[in-house]
Amino acid sequence: MGIYLDHAATAPMPPEVRAVLLDALGEVGNPSSIHAAGQHARDVLEHGRERVAAAIGADAVEIVFTGGGTEAVNLGVKGLYWARAPRRRILSTRAEHHATLDSVQWLEQHEGAELEWIPVDELGRIRLDALEAALARDPETIALVTALWANNEVGTRQPAEEIVALAAAHGVPVHLDAIAAFGQAPIDVRAVPAAAVSVSAHKIGGPVGIGALYVARSTLLEPLQHGGNQQRARSGTQDAAGAAAFGLAAELVTADLGSRAAALASRRDRLVAGILDTVPGAALRGDPDPAGRLAGNAHLTFEGCEGDSLLFLLDLEGIQVSTGSACQAGVPEPSHVVLAMGFDESTARGALRFTLGDETTDADIDRVLAVLPRVVAQAREAGLAGRAPRLGGPPR
């Protein structure tokens, strides 16, 4: 696999999680069946649910398993919106994950939602003064607030507790996307009493294809799909094996979170310092205060470079990272998060995200620091989009 520094995209599955998943896949039984095999599957499912709930401070009955993080976000956003009809206003930011951005824009286009974009500052953090002003203006017309617990791209931790408190003062529910934060920052739904919180398994070493939405007991939520009522806000046969693996992964990443996060942050800080020392034109984006960003996140922009060129060249060196930006139909696009932070398009095009994991070593960091100055020089020679690239490497 080489040097894998894209844990924010998906994380490797620990051997013990893989063992639990494989063992559970060998079982036969629908958790909704009342015979012995079905009830055994139900026990496996509910044990996984209890573990996920405990990892975020919830009760098991408040956990709705979904087909992944994207579905969890869609259920949280659309479910709250429909349950709050005829209220139409949705407050959010342009720095959200596309699961949120696309959901609220779909509601605008098809359901008559009225979107109000709350600005973020140059660190990618929501401006609480602007949120408070929007909430104070006709709060009875607001369906919900939806925001990140921490930005998935630049790593900036959001003031989740303050967001929820401001909205609660006006009787407005909040959905928080905690998918990037889960496993790197404490998630406690009692300390931060949002109406709904999204998490995902594969970001923390669980399997792809299962996520969860915390739905507070007092929250009314309209389901996205119907036909069975297997869960409080979601119909469909439940994935007992996925739940078992998700539960163990959640337990593992939160068991010793403080020391894990400290170790991640130490390696991240060494990577950032090394890049800033050796690569002219590199700039750290997001909160520079280690306490204000996710432990494993290092997001930088490189002047005069295309992030996609950097990604390609690093991949040739056996180093996997992310641009953190969308690329549709083969056309590089600037990071929407960096643009929302107030930077220009050329800066946003030079974004690169390094996200570390528990298995990242000091030797991995040394290798990146040894290779990156040369890679950046090559990318600068290729130039920005619109110029013919001269990246080298094998012919296509």
NUGU-212487 format. One record per residue: x, y, z of N, C-alpha, C in turn; residue in three letters. Coordinates in pm, whole numbers. Each point is the difference from the previous one (the first is absolute). Example, Ala and Ser with C-alpha at 12.3 -4.5 7.8 and 13.67 -1.06 7.14 Angstrom:
2
1319; -569; 780; -89; 119; 0; 90; 120; 0; ala
-35; 105; -72; 82; 119; 6; -77; 109; 73; ser
END
This chain:
396
83; -121; 0; -83; 121; 0; 86; 126; 0; met
130; -13; 26; 85; 118; 7; -28; 77; 128; gly
16; 131; -7; -24; 87; 115; -140; 59; -16; ile
-90; -41; 86; -141; 37; -13; -30; 116; 94; tyr
-23; 118; -58; -30; 120; 78; -133; 60; -47; leu
-100; -87; -13; -133; 42; -43; -108; -64; 89; asp
28; -1; 130; -92; -65; 94; -136; 70; 8; his
-5; 129; -35; -128; 70; 2; -92; -51; -110; ala
56; -63; -104; -81; -58; -107; -54; -136; 45; ala
88; -85; 51; -40; -127; 60; 120; -52; 78; thr
-27; -68; 109; 107; -46; 89; 18; -151; -12; ala
123; -50; 15; 21; -145; -3; -78; -69; 112; pro
-43; -122; -28; -76; -77; 98; 95; -81; 89; met
-2; 22; 131; 86; -78; 89; -32; -149; -8; pro
98; -87; 26; -23; -144; -11; -115; -50; 87; pro
-13; 55; 122; -105; -48; 88; -140; 39; -50; glu
-9; 114; -67; -128; 40; -59; -33; -89; -118; val
102; -28; -81; -20; -89; -115; -44; -138; 47; arg
58; -49; 109; -36; -132; 52; -146; -4; 46; ala
-44; 107; 68; -139; 6; 45; -94; 5; -119; val
36; 77; -102; -84; 11; -120; -12; -136; -70; leu
112; -67; -19; -2; -129; -70; -78; -103; 79; leu
15; 0; 131; -73; -94; 83; -150; 24; -10; asp
-39; 128; 6; -143; 33; -6; -58; -30; -137; ala
81; 15; -106; -49; -30; -135; -31; -148; -17; leu
59; -84; 84; -27; -143; -6; -130; -41; 64; gly
-63; 92; 72; -127; -30; 66; -116; 15; -99; glu
-106; -79; 20; -120; 9; -83; -116; 42; 89; val
-76; 97; -46; -116; 43; 76; -30; 146; -21; gly
-127; 31; -22; -46; 137; -12; -32; 51; 140; asn
57; 115; 40; -24; 49; 135; -148; 25; 33; pro
-85; 6; -102; -142; 21; 25; -77; -132; 14; ser
66; -111; -29; -68; -129; 13; -9; -42; 147; ser
-106; -73; 35; -22; -34; 141; 53; -138; 36; ile
52; -76; -97; 57; -130; 33; 140; 18; 59; his
63; -111; 40; 125; 6; 75; 112; 67; -80; ala
9; -34; -130; 107; 61; -81; -21; 150; -13; ala
-125; 41; -18; -28; 143; -10; 31; 73; 129; gly
-34; -61; 112; 25; 66; 128; 149; 5; 34; gln
76; -100; -48; 145; 8; 18; 56; 117; -82; his
-48; 15; -124; 42; 114; -82; -39; 132; 66; ala
-118; 2; 62; -44; 120; 73; 96; 32; 114; arg
46; -101; 72; 95; 23; 110; 130; 60; -52; asp
49; -53; -114; 123; 54; -60; -21; 146; -39; val
-112; 28; -64; -33; 136; -43; -7; 96; 118; leu
-72; -38; 102; -23; 92; 112; 127; 21; 83; glu
86; -101; 5; 127; 20; 70; 84; 104; -74; his
-1; -5; -132; 70; 102; -78; -60; 137; 21; gly
-133; 7; 6; -67; 128; 22; 37; 59; 136; arg
5; -85; 101; 36; 46; 134; 141; 56; 3; glu
91; -62; -72; 139; 47; -2; 11; 136; -71; arg
-69; 14; -113; 2; 129; -70; -59; 108; 90; val
-112; -31; 64; -65; 97; 88; 92; 42; 112; ala
67; -96; 63; 89; 32; 112; 116; 89; -45; ala
45; -18; -123; 114; 78; -51; -31; 148; -14; ala
-129; 35; -13; -37; 142; -14; -89; 48; 114; ile
-13; -81; 105; -77; 43; 116; -150; -9; -15; gly
-47; -83; -93; -144; -12; -27; -57; -126; 62; ala
-131; -12; -4; -68; -124; 32; -19; -79; -129; asp
-2; -132; 11; -8; -84; -119; -124; 32; -84; ala
-112; 31; 66; -124; 27; -72; 11; 126; -86; val
100; 83; 25; 17; 124; -75; 88; -16; -124; glu
50; -121; -23; 88; -27; -115; -79; -65; -112; ile
-2; 66; -116; -63; -53; -120; 111; -36; -98; val
16; -129; -29; 101; -41; -97; -46; 36; -141; phe
95; 45; -82; -26; 40; -138; 97; -72; -93; thr
-12; 26; -129; 89; -61; -97; 133; 71; -13; gly
30; 96; 85; 127; 73; -2; -18; 141; 50; gly
109; 76; -1; -5; 137; 50; -87; 91; -85; gly
4; -18; -131; -80; 86; -88; -148; -17; 27; thr
-44; -125; 17; -141; -21; 31; -34; 58; 137; glu
92; -13; 96; -25; 56; 133; -21; 151; -7; ala
83; 68; -79; -15; 145; -17; -133; 32; -68; val
-30; -72; -107; -127; 23; -70; -120; -21; 91; asn
3; -106; 80; -109; -26; 92; -11; 109; 106; leu
114; 44; 52; -2; 105; 100; -52; 132; -54; gly
47; 40; -118; -38; 129; -58; -143; -4; -54; val
-28; -94; -88; -133; -6; -62; -107; -42; 100; lys
36; -94; 88; -96; -45; 99; -43; 110; 93; gly
93; 84; 44; -34; 113; 85; -82; 103; -78; leu
42; 26; -124; -71; 100; -80; -146; -38; -19; tyr
-24; -125; -40; -138; -43; -24; -81; -3; 128; trp
63; -40; 109; -73; -7; 127; -36; 138; 53; ala
73; 102; -45; -21; 136; 50; -88; 84; -93; arg
-57; -58; -102; -88; 74; -92; -111; 68; 81; ala
-40; 122; -42; 31; 71; -124; 122; 92; 8; pro
82; -13; 102; 120; 85; 8; 91; -33; -117; arg
59; 103; -62; 76; -21; -124; 147; 40; 8; arg
39; 82; 95; 137; 51; 1; 97; -105; 56; arg
112; -17; -70; 109; -86; 45; 125; 85; 12; ile
65; -4; 115; 124; 75; 23; 117; -96; -7; leu
99; 31; -83; 119; -84; -14; 114; 86; -52; ser
113; -63; -34; 114; 73; -56; 40; -62; -134; thr
73; 77; -79; 48; -50; -129; 124; -88; 15; arg
47; -20; 123; 119; -83; 25; -36; -140; 45; ala
-127; -39; -13; -43; -133; 42; 48; -107; -98; glu
-9; -125; 44; 22; -113; -90; -110; 0; -105; his
29; -57; -117; -99; -2; -107; -124; -81; 36; his
10; -93; 94; -121; -71; 42; -102; 98; 55; ala
45; 101; 71; -89; 103; 52; -36; 101; -109; thr
101; 51; -71; -26; 102; -101; -100; -51; -105; leu
21; -122; -48; -89; -52; -103; -140; -27; 56; asp
-8; -40; 127; -131; -26; 61; -82; 128; 13; ser
63; 105; 53; -77; 123; 20; -34; 66; -133; val
88; -12; -99; -30; 57; -131; -110; -79; -70; gln
-6; -131; 24; -112; -79; -54; -130; 45; 65; trp
2; 23; 131; -120; 47; 67; -43; 137; -52; leu
97; 83; -34; -31; 130; -56; -68; -14; -136; glu
54; -88; -84; -49; -14; -137; -132; -75; -8; gln
-22; -97; 90; -116; -88; -13; -104; 16; 110; his
38; 58; 113; -92; 6; 113; -26; 143; 49; glu
56; 99; -70; -26; 139; 35; 76; 51; 121; gly
108; -67; 37; 81; 48; 112; 65; 133; -34; ala
22; 80; 102; 67; 129; -15; 134; -8; 73; glu
108; 0; -78; 134; -18; 57; 58; 134; 42; leu
60; 2; 119; 73; 117; 47; 140; -46; 37; glu
99; 56; -71; 138; -42; 18; 65; 86; 109; trp
41; -66; 108; 71; 68; 108; 149; 1; -36; ile
66; 115; 3; 141; 3; -41; 90; -72; 99; pro
114; -45; -51; 107; -52; 85; 116; 98; -6; val
89; -7; 99; 115; 90; 0; 114; -60; -80; asp
117; 64; 3; 112; -44; -83; 59; -133; 47; glu
-43; -48; 117; 44; -131; 50; -101; -110; -34; leu
-113; 39; -59; -104; -97; -32; -99; -22; 112; gly
0; 87; 100; -89; -15; 116; -122; 89; -17; arg
-117; -56; 30; -124; 74; -14; 2; 125; 86; ile
-53; 109; -52; -6; 126; 74; -126; 0; 87; arg
22; -13; 128; -113; -11; 93; -84; 127; 3; leu
64; 116; -22; -79; 124; 1; -99; 2; -116; asp
42; -50; -115; -89; -5; -115; -110; -104; 20; ala
35; -111; 62; -101; -102; 29; -104; 54; 98; leu
47; 67; 103; -93; 55; 99; -95; 101; -63; glu
53; 85; -89; -84; 100; -66; -107; -68; -87; ala
39; -106; -72; -95; -70; -85; -107; -70; 83; ala
40; -57; 111; -95; -69; 88; -101; 98; 62; leu
46; 119; 29; -86; 98; 66; -105; 58; -94; ala
21; -16; -132; -92; 55; -99; -107; -104; -34; arg
-119; 20; 52; -114; -88; -26; 33; -148; 28; asp
38; -33; 123; 40; -138; 29; -110; -103; -25; pro
-126; 44; 6; -109; -94; -21; -9; -48; -145; glu
79; 61; -92; 1; -42; -140; 118; -94; -31; thr
84; -26; 98; 122; -80; -22; -30; -148; 24; ile
32; -82; -99; -19; -145; 13; 113; -63; 80; ala
124; 37; -30; 114; -59; 69; 127; 76; -30; leu
101; -28; 81; 139; 37; -25; 75; -129; -26; val
85; -3; -102; 87; -117; -21; 143; 49; -17; thr
91; -64; 74; 139; 44; 3; 91; -120; 26; ala
128; 20; -22; 100; -102; 28; 44; 6; 146; leu
37; -115; 55; 67; -3; 131; 146; 41; -18; trp
57; -40; -111; 135; 42; -40; 6; -8; -151; ala
69; 95; -62; 4; 3; -146; 79; -118; -54; asn
-60; -75; -91; 63; -120; -54; 120; 31; -88; asn
7; 121; -52; 109; 33; -92; 117; 68; 70; glu
-24; 113; 66; 111; 74; 62; 19; -37; 147; val
-89; -81; 56; 21; -52; 134; -41; 90; 115; gly
-49; 119; -29; -36; 94; 107; -117; -53; 81; thr
17; -5; 131; -108; -41; 88; -99; 115; 17; arg
-127; -32; -8; -105; 101; 8; -49; 14; 145; gln
-56; 115; 33; -54; 21; 135; -136; -68; 14; pro
0; -132; -2; -125; -76; -5; -92; 33; 116; ala
57; 8; 120; -83; 27; 117; -68; 136; -10; glu
74; 102; -48; -57; 134; -14; -106; 4; -110; glu
24; -72; -110; -99; -5; -108; -133; -54; 52; ile
6; -110; 73; -122; -62; 53; -67; 91; 102; val
80; 64; 85; -58; 87; 103; -70; 121; -62; ala
62; 61; -100; -62; 115; -66; -132; -40; -66; leu
0; -114; -68; -122; -45; -67; -108; -38; 102; ala
40; -65; 108; -97; -42; 102; -70; 120; 63; ala
72; 111; 12; -60; 121; 59; -117; 51; -84; ala
-3; -39; -128; -108; 42; -89; -91; -118; -38; his
17; -115; 66; -84; -114; -28; 26; -67; -133; gly
125; 9; -50; 34; -54; -132; 88; -124; 16; val
-35; -113; -62; 83; -120; 11; 126; 10; -87; pro
104; -74; 39; 128; 1; -70; 38; -142; -39; val
40; -16; -126; 67; -123; -45; 149; 29; -9; his
81; -86; 59; 145; 13; -6; 59; -118; -75; leu
83; 30; -98; 75; -101; -74; 131; -23; 75; asp
8; -112; 72; 119; -33; 79; 84; -108; -66; ala
-22; -23; -128; 67; -111; -68; 151; 17; 1; ile
50; 119; -26; 145; 23; 0; 56; 3; 141; ala
-78; 46; 96; 48; 18; 137; 2; -130; 79; ala
-89; -93; -33; -13; -123; 78; 130; -79; -2; phe
52; -30; 117; 125; -73; 13; 122; 88; 15; gly
-17; 132; -22; 111; 93; 18; -28; 107; 104; gln
-126; 22; 28; -41; 99; 100; -114; -61; 81; ala
-16; 38; 126; -109; -56; 79; -136; 40; -58; pro
-87; -98; -16; -137; 24; -44; -91; -44; 115; ile
-67; 95; 61; -87; -28; 115; -133; 70; -23; asp
-101; -77; -33; -129; 59; -36; -78; 46; 124; val
48; -30; 116; -62; 57; 121; 60; 138; 28; arg
130; 13; -18; 64; 131; 19; -36; 97; -111; ala
-20; -52; -120; -41; 80; -117; -132; -57; -48; val
-112; 46; 56; -130; -63; -24; -65; 38; -132; pro
63; -37; -110; -59; 22; -133; -120; -91; -17; ala
-86; 35; -94; -115; -84; -31; 41; -127; -73; ala
105; 12; -85; 46; -114; -79; 149; 16; -27; ala
73; -113; -1; 144; 0; -24; 35; -117; -90; val
73; 28; -109; 39; -104; -96; 140; -51; 26; ser
18; -133; -10; 133; -62; 8; 7; -110; -105; val
121; -49; -27; 20; -101; -103; 104; -101; 45; ser
-16; -126; -44; 89; -108; 45; 136; 2; -68; ala
2; 17; -133; 126; -22; -71; 103; 110; 25; his
-41; 111; 59; 96; 106; 34; 80; -36; 125; lys
-48; -100; 76; 67; -35; 126; 50; -144; -1; ile
8; -62; -116; 49; -137; -8; -108; -105; -2; gly
-125; 41; -16; -110; -94; -19; -22; -25; -148; gly
-103; -78; -33; -26; -31; -141; -70; 114; -74; pro
22; 3; -131; -76; 90; -86; -144; -52; -8; val
-98; 91; -6; -137; -41; -19; -86; 5; 124; gly
54; 53; 110; -82; 19; 118; 41; 129; 71; ile
-99; 77; 38; 19; 121; 78; -108; 3; 106; gly
-10; 111; 69; -104; 11; 102; -39; 146; 17; ala
-126; 19; 33; -50; 132; 37; -51; -8; 143; leu
61; 79; 87; -56; 17; 133; -122; 90; -13; tyr
-112; -45; 54; -124; 77; 0; -46; 11; 145; val
8; 119; 57; -39; 19; 139; -143; -47; 22; ala
-27; -51; 119; -133; -54; 30; -111; 101; -30; arg
28; 127; 23; -103; 103; -17; -13; 49; -144; ser
85; -49; -88; 3; 49; -138; -102; -70; -88; thr
-78; 79; -72; -90; -54; -102; 72; 3; -133; leu
0; -115; -68; 75; -14; -125; -85; -78; -99; leu
-15; 53; -121; -74; -69; -104; 95; -94; -75; glu
-32; -130; -11; 90; -93; -70; 15; 34; -148; pro
113; -40; -57; 21; 13; -144; -68; -113; -76; leu
-8; -117; 63; -55; -117; -68; -92; -75; 95; gln
-95; -71; -58; -103; -68; 77; -12; -144; -45; his
-51; -84; 92; -23; -139; -39; 57; -99; 99; gly
-49; 2; 122; 44; -97; 98; 15; 55; 140; gly
36; 127; 9; 16; 64; 132; 96; -76; 92; asn
108; -55; -59; 95; -74; 82; 70; 89; 102; gln
20; 127; -36; 61; 93; 93; -92; 122; 14; gln
28; 77; 100; -86; 114; 32; -16; 96; -117; arg
104; 22; -79; -7; 97; -109; 50; -59; -132; ala
2; -133; -9; 51; -62; -124; -54; -140; -14; arg
-55; -28; -116; -45; -135; -32; 108; -74; -78; ser
-6; -131; 3; 95; -83; -73; 67; -100; 91; gly
32; -119; -55; 69; -103; 77; 133; 53; 49; thr
27; -23; 127; 120; 59; 61; 122; -92; -18; gln
117; 64; -9; 126; -67; -26; 65; -38; 133; asp
-25; -122; 47; 53; -42; 129; 152; -9; -1; ala
58; -54; -108; 146; -13; -7; 66; 137; -4; ala
-54; 91; -80; 55; 135; -5; -10; 70; 134; gly
-113; -19; 70; -17; 61; 131; 100; -53; 101; ala
26; -131; -6; 97; -60; 92; 139; 59; -21; ala
41; 11; -127; 132; 56; -29; 7; 149; 32; ala
-106; 74; -32; -7; 143; 31; 11; 20; 151; phe
-71; -81; 75; 2; 14; 145; 139; -19; 58; gly
71; -104; -46; 134; -23; 51; 94; 112; -43; leu
-10; 45; -127; 85; 109; -46; -22; 126; 83; ala
-127; 30; 31; -32; 117; 81; 58; -12; 141; ala
-8; -119; 55; 55; -22; 133; 152; 17; 0; glu
66; -51; -103; 146; 7; -6; 49; 144; -15; leu
-63; 79; -87; 52; 134; -26; -29; 98; 114; val
-94; -34; 86; -33; 91; 110; 54; -48; 134; thr
56; -121; 4; 44; -58; 128; 112; 80; 64; ala
95; 48; -78; 113; 76; 53; 22; 120; -91; asp
-108; 76; -20; 1; 106; -100; 104; 107; 29; leu
17; 37; 127; 94; 107; 33; 141; -30; -42; gly
52; -119; 33; 138; -34; -35; 14; -24; -150; ser
-103; -60; -63; 4; -20; -145; 7; 133; -72; arg
-87; 92; 39; -3; 131; -65; 131; 74; 20; ala
58; -11; 119; 127; 68; 28; 111; -54; -89; ala
3; -131; -19; 103; -60; -86; -19; 42; -145; ala
-125; 1; -46; -28; 45; -136; 41; 145; -19; leu
-37; 85; 95; 29; 143; -10; 150; 25; -1; ala
75; -79; 75; 146; 18; 3; 61; -27; -137; ser
-41; -108; -63; 53; -31; -133; -49; 101; -103; arg
-126; 41; 13; -53; 102; -92; 78; 129; 11; arg
27; 44; 122; 72; 126; 19; 141; -7; -57; asp
64; -118; 10; 133; -14; -58; -7; 6; -152; arg
-104; -58; -57; -19; 8; -144; -22; 143; -45; leu
-88; 72; 68; -30; 139; -38; 125; 87; 12; val
71; -12; 112; 120; 82; 20; 103; -28; -107; ala
17; -128; -36; 97; -36; -103; -37; 55; -136; gly
-128; -4; -33; -44; 53; -130; 21; 151; -5; ile
-40; 70; 105; 14; 145; 1; 146; 43; -3; leu
88; -83; 55; 143; 33; 2; 68; -25; -135; asp
-51; -96; -77; 73; -43; -120; -68; 33; -132; thr
-127; 42; 6; -72; 26; -125; -46; 146; -3; val
70; 86; -72; -45; 139; -13; -139; 6; -63; pro
-84; 91; 48; -133; 16; -56; -103; -95; 57; gly
41; -86; 95; -96; -88; 68; -62; 76; 116; ala
-128; -20; 21; -70; 68; 110; -99; -96; 64; ala
1; -6; 132; -96; -83; 73; -137; 67; -4; leu
-104; -76; -28; -136; 52; 1; -77; -68; 113; arg
-104; 66; 45; -71; -46; 119; 63; 61; 123; gly
-46; -41; 116; 47; 58; 126; 144; -43; 26; asp
94; 97; 16; 139; -37; 28; 20; -47; 143; pro
-94; 29; 89; 8; -45; 138; -29; -150; 3; asp
94; -82; 47; -23; -145; 2; -128; -40; 70; pro
-42; 76; 100; -122; -33; 73; -125; 32; -82; ala
16; 78; -105; -115; 43; -78; -22; -77; -128; gly
80; -106; -24; -17; -78; -122; 5; -149; 32; arg
-49; -80; -90; 3; -145; 19; 144; -48; 7; leu
23; -99; 86; 136; -42; 32; 76; -52; -120; ala
-66; -69; -92; 71; -61; -111; -2; 80; -128; gly
-47; 125; 5; -21; 78; -122; 109; 104; -21; asn
61; -2; -118; 92; 106; -44; -43; 42; -140; ala
-59; 117; -10; -51; 50; -128; 81; 122; -39; his
62; -5; -117; 85; 109; -45; -34; 38; -143; leu
33; 124; -36; -6; 41; -139; 141; 32; -46; thr
24; -23; -129; 133; 16; -58; -10; 98; -116; phe
61; 114; 16; -8; 107; -98; 51; -46; -136; glu
-80; 31; -105; 42; -30; -136; -16; -145; -40; gly
-72; -80; 81; -16; -142; -28; -147; -36; -16; cys
-23; -105; -78; -129; -68; 0; 7; -113; 102; glu
-98; -7; 88; -3; -109; 95; -1; -136; -67; gly
-68; -11; -114; -6; -128; -70; 137; -42; -53; asp
80; 98; -42; 136; -32; -44; 83; -53; 116; ser
-13; 65; 116; 72; -45; 118; -42; -141; 39; leu
-131; -25; -3; -50; -132; 37; 57; -107; -94; leu
-1; 29; -130; 48; -96; -99; 149; -30; 21; phe
78; 104; 20; 144; -18; 16; 33; -72; 130; leu
-72; 30; 107; 23; -71; 125; -41; -146; -12; leu
-106; -26; -74; -43; -138; -20; 107; -81; -72; asp
67; 63; -96; 110; -67; -69; 113; -35; 96; leu
10; 74; 109; 102; -25; 103; -50; -96; 108; glu
-123; -51; -17; -54; -93; 98; -61; 66; 121; gly
-39; 127; -14; -59; 76; 110; -141; 40; -40; ile
-98; -45; 77; -140; 28; -34; -56; 110; 90; gln
-48; 107; -64; -60; 113; 70; -128; 39; -73; val
-57; 113; 35; -123; 47; -63; 12; 147; -33; ser
-70; 42; -106; -6; 144; -26; -103; 66; 90; thr
-96; -78; 46; -108; 59; 79; -96; 81; -84; gly
8; -13; -131; -89; 76; -88; -69; -94; -97; ser
-109; 47; -59; -74; -82; -95; 71; -1; -134; ala
-13; -109; -72; 53; -8; -137; -105; -70; -84; cys
-70; 77; -80; -110; -55; -77; 36; 3; -148; gln
-27; -112; -66; 24; -13; -144; 145; 29; -36; ala
93; -34; 92; 142; 18; -26; 48; 142; 5; gly
-84; 94; 43; 38; 141; 6; 31; 38; 145; val
123; 42; 31; 30; 38; 137; -84; 120; 44; pro
-50; -5; 121; -79; 109; 54; 62; 49; 129; glu
-11; 128; 29; 56; 52; 124; -77; -51; 120; pro
67; -7; 112; -64; -43; 125; -110; 98; 38; ser
-123; -50; 13; -110; 89; 38; 16; 48; 144; his
69; -78; 82; 22; 42; 139; 97; 118; 6; val
110; -10; -74; 99; 109; -1; -62; 126; -59; val
-84; -15; -102; -70; 116; -56; -93; 62; 104; leu
-73; -83; 75; -91; 51; 103; 76; 73; 110; ala
127; -34; 19; 84; 66; 101; 50; 135; -47; met
-29; 35; -126; 34; 133; -50; 122; 6; -88; gly
59; -115; -38; 119; 1; -83; -38; -5; -148; phe
94; 41; -86; -30; 5; -142; 10; -138; -63; asp
-40; -7; -127; -9; -129; -67; 136; -67; -17; glu
104; 77; -31; 131; -61; -20; 51; -62; 130; ser
-26; 65; 112; 38; -57; 129; -78; -128; 26; thr
-131; 4; -29; -85; -116; 26; 37; -118; -88; ala
56; 26; -118; 40; -109; -89; 124; -72; 52; arg
78; 65; 83; 124; -60; 49; -14; -73; 131; gly
-122; -44; 33; -25; -64; 130; 42; -146; -1; ala
58; -43; 111; 39; -140; 19; -25; -36; 146; leu
-63; -115; 21; -35; -43; 135; 75; -128; 35; arg
77; 5; 108; 65; -118; 56; -78; -39; 126; phe
-50; -122; 6; -69; -44; 122; 64; -129; 50; thr
48; 7; 123; 80; -107; 59; -87; -97; 78; leu
55; -121; 23; -67; -100; 81; 93; -61; 101; gly
-53; -91; 79; 79; -61; 108; 124; -71; -53; asp
-8; -52; -121; 114; -75; -53; 104; 89; -69; glu
-28; 131; -11; 97; 92; -60; 124; 8; 89; thr
118; -15; -61; 125; -4; 76; 84; 125; -24; thr
100; 18; 85; 95; 110; -21; 73; -18; -133; asp
27; -125; -37; 66; -25; -129; -89; 45; -115; ala
-130; -18; 12; -91; 48; -104; 10; 152; -14; asp
2; 69; 113; 12; 146; -4; 131; 41; -63; ile
108; -68; 36; 132; 31; -57; -3; -16; -153; asp
-64; -104; -46; -6; -26; -144; -76; 111; -72; arg
-113; 42; 55; -77; 109; -62; 84; 126; -6; val
67; 32; 110; 80; 123; 4; 119; -6; -96; leu
51; -120; -25; 111; -14; -94; -44; 18; -144; ala
-122; -43; -30; -50; -1; -138; -71; 129; -38; val
-70; 61; 94; -94; 107; -33; 64; 122; -67; leu
118; 50; 44; 54; 119; -68; 21; -22; -150; pro
49; -119; -37; 20; -29; -142; -135; -11; -72; arg
-98; -62; 65; -133; -16; -60; -65; 137; -24; val
13; 89; 97; -58; 134; -15; 68; 74; -114; val
131; -13; -13; 72; 66; -110; -50; -52; -135; ala
-22; -131; -11; -52; -56; -124; -141; 50; -29; gln
-84; 6; 104; -138; 46; -20; -2; 146; -41; ala
91; 81; 54; 5; 141; -39; 43; 15; -145; arg
87; -89; -43; 40; 4; -141; -119; -32; -89; glu
-85; -93; 45; -120; -34; -77; -97; 117; -1; ala
-6; 77; 109; -85; 118; 7; -143; -32; 38; gly
-83; 103; -6; -140; -11; 36; -82; -49; -119; leu
-124; -34; 26; -89; -52; -105; -5; 97; -117; ala
3; -56; -120; -2; 84; -119; 133; 0; -72; gly
108; -40; 74; 130; -14; -64; 27; -147; -24; arg
74; -29; -106; 30; -140; -30; 86; -59; 111; ala
-41; -111; 63; 78; -58; 109; 125; -69; -52; pro
106; 6; 83; 123; -74; -30; 39; -71; 129; arg
-77; -107; 30; 16; -66; 128; 101; -114; -4; leu
38; -45; -118; 90; -112; -6; -70; -130; 34; gly
78; -102; 40; -59; -127; 37; -29; -83; -124; gly
-54; -118; 21; -24; -91; -113; -107; 53; -93; pro
9; -34; -130; -103; 45; -95; -132; -70; 28; pro
-109; 66; -38; -133; -61; 20; -43; -76; -124; arg
END
